[in-house]
């Protein structure tokens, strides 16, 4: 059985700046400039990176799930 190593990273506050009023659009998404290097180091060590997020802004009607998926796609770009 081949076991893979994974690291779960919370999105807001770990990868990007946490905002009290939520990241509601792509212009509000501020990815930390220092996060790319540690993620690449983990990947080089054989870890799969998994980004997790709890977006209550969807339930509050501040953004749609479709827009969240669009925003999440930008995390593939930083890698």
Secondary structure, 3 states (H helix, E strand, C coil): CCCCEEEEEECECCCECCCCCCCCCHHHCCECCCHHHHHHHHHHCCEEEEEECCCHHHHCCCCCHHHHHHHHCHHHHHC
